[in-house]
Structure formats: structure tokens, C-alpha cells
Amino acid sequence: MQLKKPALLTVFVLLTCGCIDDGKIDDHPGGEGGTYPVELDSPSSSTIIQPENPDLEDCSNISDALEKDSCIIGTAIKNRDPTLCNNLISNENDRTACKHIIGIELSDESLCDMPLAFEVDEDTLNPENEKRRYITYKDECNTVVALKNLDEGKCSEIIYPAYRPLCKAEVLNLSGNYENCGIDNDCWLYLAKFSENPKFCQRITNDGKKSDSCYLNFA
């Protein structure tokens, strides 16, 4: 069976190349306000600088702290070397985020499983909290590994709850194991969208609003 091209992978490529600049995915069929509740900020406010022939010496000549860190991140990503992230001078959160970004690039499960640089609590999951972006990197890393290995179980390791059914539906769409959505309405909603098949909207139960939202994708 020929696998379909994963839709989420496009988002991750955009993230790692810095092409997403508004911090949101605007096409979330099940969420209120039409926005997926995950922020995609880069670990630094400055543009990632990627020298033509990346070398840490290029970065050491930069005086501005943010630009220097940005250069180091760009060098680490271009070399696909997470150890270079340890040279970041800003803070531990950015060093961790840098390694997670490379984990996304390499689909490296060991980099996905690195501990975050802070405790995950209710305040951390608050959409207004800037720290949530670091959770996002880890969640995206786990999602890329799930897609690569067609392992829906990896989706359960995602920290942000609303991201789990999105990951699961994407994996099931690729594997063809549709029935594994079970009674998860969000999974059926995303599966309908990813597969471009409205028949999956019929599997949404006891949630008229979500069912209507699903069918609206095909109106």
C-alpha cells in the first residue's frame, strides 16, 4: 500500500526553517476560534543565522547575545549536531529547545525524550505562558517519530492534551488502521480532514457541534 504524504510533516519543516512567523496553525477544524492551540515560536526572537559554511567561530565574532545564540542554533541545525546547542549562552530552556529542534530534523527518539528544562504544571500549559513553546518542540519531536514509525502509541507521550488526537489521526491516516480511532471524536474529525473523506464524520457521536464542524470541511 502506498502511504499518503503526512500533512503535519509540512508544519515541522516550516518550523525548523523559520517559515512560520505568526505562531499559530490557522486550520484547526475542531478548536474554538479556528486556531490550533499550540504556539510555534522559535527559541530566539532574532532570525536564525546560518553561515554558508557553518562554524562556531563565525558565531563567536557576533557581539549581540541574541544574534550569537541564533547563529549557534543555525549552526547546530545545519550540522545536525545537538552537542553544539550546549554553546548557547542564553539559558537552559533555549539549549533544550535547540536539541528538540534537531530531534525533529533527525526524527531522533532519544532527543525527543530529553527532559524539559522546567516543571510541567497547569500554569506552564496556559496558552498565555511563553514557556509552552518548549513543550511544543518536544511534542512535535514525538509526533515526527510517531509518523516516521507509524507508531500511534508515541502520540500518547505528547504533553499537550489537544495535540494527541491530531498526532493519532495523522498516523492512522498513513497506516490505514482507521478503526483505532475508537470513540475519540477528535481523532475521527482530524482523520476525515487528513483523508479528505467525509464518511469519517459519521463516526463522531454525541457532539453535534464537532460533527457540524467536520462536515463543514467538505461544504
C-alpha positions in Angstrom: 0.0 0.0 0.0 1.4 3.4 -0.9 1.5 5.7 2.1 -0.1 9.2 1.9 2.2 12.2 2.4 1.9 13.3 6.0 0.3 16.7 6.4 1.9 17.5 9.7 5.4 17.0 8.4 5.0 20.2 6.3 4.4 22.1 9.5 7.5 20.8 11.1 9.7 21.6 8.1 8.3 25.1 8.2 9.0 25.4 11.9 12.7 24.3 11.5 13.3 26.6 8.6 11.7 29.6 10.4 8.9 29.9 7.9 6.1 30.1 10.4 6.0 33.6 11.8 2.6 34.1 13.3 3.0 31.3 15.9 -0.3 29.5 15.1 -1.8 26.9 12.8 -4.9 28.6 11.4 -6.7 25.4 10.3 -7.9 23.6 13.3 -11.3 22.1 12.4 -12.3 21.1 16.0 -10.9 24.0 18.0 -12.8 27.1 19.0 -11.8 30.2 17.1 -10.4 28.1 14.3 -6.9 28.1 15.8 -4.9 25.1 16.9 -3.8 25.6 20.5 -0.1 25.2 20.1 2.4 28.0 19.7 5.3 27.6 17.3 7.7 30.3 18.4 11.4 29.9 17.7 13.7 29.7 20.7 15.1 33.1 20.0 13.4 36.4 19.0 16.1 37.1 16.4 16.3 35.5 12.9 18.3 32.2 12.8 21.6 32.9 11.0 23.0 30.0 9.1 26.5 30.7 7.7 27.3 29.3 4.3 30.0 27.1 5.9 28.7 26.8 9.5 31.4 27.1 12.1 31.1 28.2 15.8 33.9 30.6 15.1 31.6 32.6 12.9 29.2 32.9 15.8 31.9 33.8 18.3 32.5 37.0 16.3 29.0 38.3 16.9 28.6 40.7 19.8 24.8 40.7 20.3 23.8 37.9 22.6 20.5 37.0 20.9 22.1 37.1 17.4 25.0 35.0 18.7 22.7 32.4 20.1 20.7 32.4 16.9 23.8 31.8 14.9 24.7 28.8 17.2 21.2 27.4 16.8 21.5 27.7 13.0 24.9 26.1 13.0 23.7 23.2 15.2 20.7 22.6 12.9 22.8 22.8 9.7 25.3 20.3 11.2 22.6 18.2 12.8 24.7 18.2 15.9 22.8 18.6 19.2 26.0 18.9 21.2 26.5 22.3 19.6 23.4 23.5 21.4 25.4 23.4 24.7 27.3 26.5 23.4 24.2 28.7 23.7 24.8 31.5 26.2 21.2 32.5 27.0 19.5 29.9 29.2 18.9 26.2 29.7 15.4 26.4 28.1 16.9 27.5 24.8 19.6 24.8 24.9 16.8 22.2 25.4 14.6 23.7 22.7 17.6 23.7 20.3 18.1 19.9 20.9 14.5 19.2 20.4 14.5 21.1 17.0 17.4 18.9 15.9 15.4 15.9 17.2 12.6 16.9 14.8 15.1 17.2 11.9 16.6 13.8 12.6 13.4 12.0 13.8 15.6 11.0 16.8 13.6 9.5 19.6 16.4 9.9 22.1 16.3 13.7 21.6 12.5 13.7 21.9 12.8 12.0 25.3 15.1 14.6 26.8 13.7 16.2 30.0 12.4 19.7 29.7 14.2 22.5 31.5 11.3 23.2 33.8 8.4 21.5 35.6 5.3 21.0 33.5 2.2 22.2 35.5 -1.1 23.9 34.9 0.5 27.3 34.5 3.0 26.0 32.0 0.2 24.7 29.8 -1.6 28.1 29.9 -1.8 29.4 26.3 -0.5 32.8 27.6 2.6 31.3 29.1 5.7 31.8 26.9 7.3 28.6 28.2 4.7 26.5 26.4 6.8 26.8 23.2 9.4 24.4 24.7 6.7 21.8 25.4 5.6 22.3 21.7 9.1 21.4 20.5 9.1 18.1 22.5 5.6 17.3 21.3 6.5 17.9 17.7 9.6 15.8 18.1 7.4 12.9 19.4 4.9 13.4 16.6 7.6 13.2 13.9 8.9 9.9 15.4 5.3 8.6 15.5 4.8 9.4 11.9 8.1 8.0 10.8 7.5 4.7 12.6 3.7 4.7 12.2 3.6 4.3 15.9 0.3 5.7 17.3 1.5 4.8 20.9 4.1 7.5 20.6 1.3 10.1 20.4 0.3 9.3 23.9 3.6 10.7 25.2 2.6 14.1 23.9 2.3 16.5 26.8 -0.2 19.0 25.5 -3.6 17.0 25.5 -5.2 18.7 22.4 -2.2 17.6 20.3 -2.6 13.8 20.9 -5.7 13.1 18.7 -4.1 15.2 15.9 -1.0 13.0 16.0 -3.0 9.8 16.3 -5.3 10.7 13.3 -2.3 11.5 11.2 -0.6 8.2 12.0 -3.8 6.2 11.4 -4.4 8.0 8.1 -0.9 6.9 6.9 -1.2 3.3 8.2 -4.9 2.8 7.2 -5.8 1.5 10.7 -8.8 3.8 10.9 -10.8 1.8 13.4 -8.1 2.6 16.0 -9.7 6.0 16.5 -12.3 4.1 18.6 -14.6 6.6 20.4 -12.3 9.6 20.1 -14.3 12.2 18.3 -11.3 14.5 17.8 -9.5 11.6 16.1 -12.4 11.0 13.7 -12.6 14.7 12.9 -8.9 15.0 12.1 -9.0 11.7 10.2 -11.8 13.0 8.0 -9.8 16.1 7.2 -6.4 14.3 6.6 -8.0 11.7 4.4 -10.4 14.2 2.7 -13.2 11.6 3.3 -16.4 12.9 4.9 -17.6 9.4 5.8 -15.5 9.6 8.9 -17.6 12.5 10.1 -20.4 9.9 10.7 -18.3 8.3 13.4 -18.5 11.4 15.6 -21.1 10.8 18.3 -22.8 12.9 20.9 -21.2 16.1 19.8 -23.3 17.9 17.2 -21.1 21.0 17.1 -18.0 18.9 16.3 -19.9 16.8 13.8 -21.1 20.0 12.0 -17.6 21.4 12.0 -16.4 18.2 10.4 -18.9 18.3 7.6 -18.2 22.0 7.0 -14.7 21.0 5.8 -16.4 19.4 2.8 -19.1 22.1 2.1 
